[in-house]
């Protein structure tokens, strides 16, 4: 995989996370929002683990930050 692939994955995760954080995705109780965010974080960590196994130079912290914040990741 390439850096471009990593950026695309982080963007896809971020796009899923944003409506949950804003409370737009779930109509249930606040606990549902918390559970949904925990699930997203679990997915983020598992994907980061797989990407590191693919490339030992993979920057896990940078990937996780990209999953959780808007904007593009700089080199």
C-alpha positions, 0 to 999 in steps of 0.5 A: 500500500502507498501513502495515498492509500493510507490517507484515503483510509483515514479520510474514510474513517473520518467521514464516518466519525464526523456525523457520530460526533455531531450526533447526526448519525444516531437518534438513540440515547447519548450512550449510543453515541459513545458506543458508536465512537468506541467502535470507530476507535476500535476500527481505527486501531485495528486498521493501524495495526494492519497497516503497520504490519504491511509497512514498519515505517507506517506512522500509527499516531499520524494515521490516528490523528488523520482519522480524527481531525479534519484537513489533510495530512502533510508530509 
